[in-house]
Amino acid sequence: MKSGFIGIIGRPNVGKSTLLNAILGEKISITTDKPQTTRNSIRGIYTRDGGEETGCQMIFIDTPGIHKPRNKLGSYMTDMAVRTLKEVDVIVFIVDDICGPGDMHILEMLKQTATPSILAINKIDKLPPDRFRSIYEEYDAMGIFHSILGISALEGKNLRPLIETVESLLKEGPMYFPEDIVTDHPAKFLVSEIIREKTLLYLEEEVPHGIAVEIEGYQEKEDVTVIGAVIYCEKKSHKGIIIGKGGKKLKGISKGARMEIEGLLGTRVYLEIWVKVRENWRDSSFSISEFGYRKE
């Protein structure tokens, strides 16, 4: 049996979380069109049944986009992604265009690690053939990748060859998790991420990075799960934007989140969300830790 840990890295918004969800066939990592949506390392567990002889378990780690940090939260996110390079058995580096400054920063780190790397050129459904060829040839000339593949995480194209390439680089190892689970994150974490995703989708451009979600109450009853959550923002003006005129925006966030949480938990959900202000929390080590962004 083969097993191992695979780090998914790349610039913000290249499709890392979309790829993880597509590989698993289940949503465990939130996705939006806003950069830096992923803040924690999200572990997705892909198990191919085959017993001790031919089975395989891959633990994919979806990391925050590597970027130049502007606050303590950004530093935490980037540090976490960089640590992943040193702790995994295989690296999947995702790009969606020719090499830019952000990609070059990551490439310099890849050159300094002995961990085998695969380049996945994402969004091939949107790339003209000539453009794809230019991207492929530019990265291929660098000579640092074991394999280069074109994929579309959104449409599920060429995921099988990617998975098979990853498996070929793994060594014999134990089954780390039961074969019927797809993530080791607790339900409360996934619930908070769903609420944050819905908030990001509803908000204006100036607000998203300044929000955090904390689950204050979580009670499983016989026929309903009762959840109390708080959306924290950094400015009083942002609180008004999140709530919206007559509470309309917050109601939309709550409804969208509740419906998805019910699908996740398989039970009826009563969800109550409050909005509170905590100024400059992204530069507060205490707040960053309190909201669950901790170094493991």
N, C-alpha and C positions, 0 to 999 in steps of 0.2 A: 504494500500500500504506500502511496505517495501522499505527502502533505506538506504544507508550508504557508508562509505569510507573504502576501503580495501588496506592495504599496502602490497606490494610484496617485500620481503627482502631476502637477501642471500649473499653469497660470490660472487665475480666477476665471470662471465662466467658460472653460473649454469643454465641459461636459463630463467631469469626473463622476459626479453623483448620478447623472443619467446613465452612465456606463455601468456603475455598480448595480443600480436597480434593474437594468436590462439583463445583466448576467444572472442575477438571482431570480428574475421573473417575478419580483415582488418589490414594492416600494419600502425601503427602510431609510433612505437618505433623501431629505427634502431638496427640491429643485425649484429655482426661479430664474428669471432672466437677469437678476441682479448679482453682480460680483460678490464674492465672499459670503455666499449664503451658508456654506458649510463652515462651522466654527470648531467642532470637535472631530477627532478621528472616529469615523463610523466604520464598524467592523461588520462585513457581510460574509456569511459562511456558505460556500458552495460545495456541496458534497455529491460526488458521483458514485453511486452504489456499485460495488463490485467485490465487496468482501476484502479480506486481508491480502488477497493476491493481486487484484487489479483495481481496487477502489482508489479514490482520490478525494482529499479534502483540501480546499483552498480557502484561506481566510484573507479576503480582500480588505484593505484598509483605505477608505476614502478620506483623503486629507484636505485641509483648507488650502485654498489657492496660495501659492507662494508669491508674495508681493512685498513692496517696501512698506514697512509698518509705519503708521502715523500715531499710534497710541499703544498702551500696554496690552490691550486686547489683540491688536494686530501683531504685536511682538510674540504673544502667546501662540497665536495661530500659525505664524511662520515658523517659529521654533519647533512646534509640534510636527509640521510637515517635514522639516529638515531632519528631525530625529528619526522619522520613518525610514529615511534613506539608509540608516545605519542598523536598523532592527529587523529588516525583512529579508526574504530569500530571493525575491524577484521584484523588479521595479517596472511598472508600466507608466511611461511618460506620455501624456496626451498633449497633442498640439492640434491646432485647426488652421494654421497658416504658416507662411515662411517664418524663419527664426527672427524674433524681435528681442529687445533688451531683456525682457522678463524671461524668455526662453533661454537666452544665453547665460543668465545667472544660474539657472537650474542645470544647464549643460556643464558648466564649470564644476558644479558639485558632483554630477554624475561621473565626470572624468576622474574624480578623486576617490571613487568607491569601486570595490571589486565585485559588487553585487551585479549580476547580469541584468541588463535593461532591455526592454522592448519598447519601441516607439509605435504609438497608435495615432495615426492621422485621422482625426475625427471629422464628422460632418461631410463625408464624401458625397452625400446626397445633394449637397449644395456646391460642391467644388467642380468646376469644369475640368475635363481630363488634363489639359495643358497645365493648369494650376496645380493639380495634384502631382503631376510629374515633376514640376519644379520644386515643390515641397519635399517630395521623396528624394530627389537627387541631391538637394542641399544637405539634408540630414544624413543620407547614406554616405556622402563624401567625408563626413566627420569620423567614420569608422569606430564608433563607440557602442553601437546597438547590435544585439544578437539578432534581432529581426525587426523589420519595419512592415506594418500592416495598415491598410486603409479600412476604416470602419465608419458606421453610422450608429452611434449609441441610441439615438432617438428612434431610428427605424429598425434597429436590431440587425443590421447588415454586418456580416463577417465576424460575428461574435464567436462562432464555433472555432474558426482558425486561431483566434486570439487565445481562447481558453486552452486549446490543444498545445499552442506554443508555450504558454505558461506552464502547463503540466509537464512538458518535456524538460523543463529546467528545474523541476522539483526533485528532491531526493526522497528516499524511503523515510517514512516517519509515522507517528501515531495519529489516531483520530482525536483531535483536540476537543471536539464538541459532538453531542448527539446528532445523528444524521437528519433529524427532523426539524432542526432550528436553523434560521437564516441570519440571526444576529444575537449577540450576547447582551445587547442593551436592554434594560428593563422597560416595561411598558410606560412608566411615568416619563422616562426620557423621550421615548418616541412621541408621546402625547404632547409634550412641551415643544418638540420640533415641529409637529403638525400645526400647532397654534402659531408658532413663529412664521412658518411658511405662509399660512393664510394671511397673516398680518403684512408680510412683505409684499404679497400679491395685491393687497388693497391700498398700500401706502404710496405717498408721493416720493420723489427721488431723494429729498433731503432728510427723510426720516429713517429708512430701513436699518442702516448700520448702527443706529443708536438705540435699538430695542433689544430687550432680553425678556425671556418668559420664565417664570418660576411657578411650579405647581405647589400650591399651599394646602390643598386638600385633595385626597384621593381615597374614596371609600367604595369598596365593592359590596353591593347589596345583592339580594337574591335575583332581582329582575332589572336592576339598573346600576350603573357605575356613576357615582356623584363626584364631579371634579371641580375644584376651584382653582383658578389660575390668575396670575397677575402679569400684565404686560408692562414692563418698565421702559420708560423713555427718558431722555436727558433734558428736555425743555418743556415748560408749561405749554408753549405753543404747539408742540408736537402732541401733547396729550389731547388737545382739541381736535387735531387732524385725525388721530387714531379713532376717537369717539365719533366724529362726524356730526353733521347737523341733525339734531334730534336723535342722536345715538345710532344713526343709520349705518355708518361704516362699521362700528363695533358689532352691531347685530349681524352684518354680513360676514365678518370675520368669525364670529361665534358659530353661525349656522354652517359655514363651510368646514370649519374645524370639527364640529360635532358630528357631521355626517361621515367624515373620513375616520374619525376616532371610533365611531360605532362599527365601521367596517373592519378596523384593526382589531378591536376587542371582541367583536361578535356579540355585543350586548347593547341594550339601550343605554344612552348616556345623557345625564343631566349636566350641562356645562355652564358654569358661571365665570365670567371674566371681568376683572377690574383693570383699570389703567392707573398707574402711579408714576410719579416723577422721581428720578434719582439722578441729579445733575452730575455730568462728567463721570459716569460709572465706568466707562471704558478705560479710564486712566486711574482707577482705584483697584489696587491689588486685592483688597478685601472683597469688593463687589464682584470682581472677575471670578474669584474663588467661590463666593457664595452662590453665584449663578451657574456653577458647575463647570467652569473652564479651569480645570486643574491639571497640572502636570502629573502624569501617572508614574 
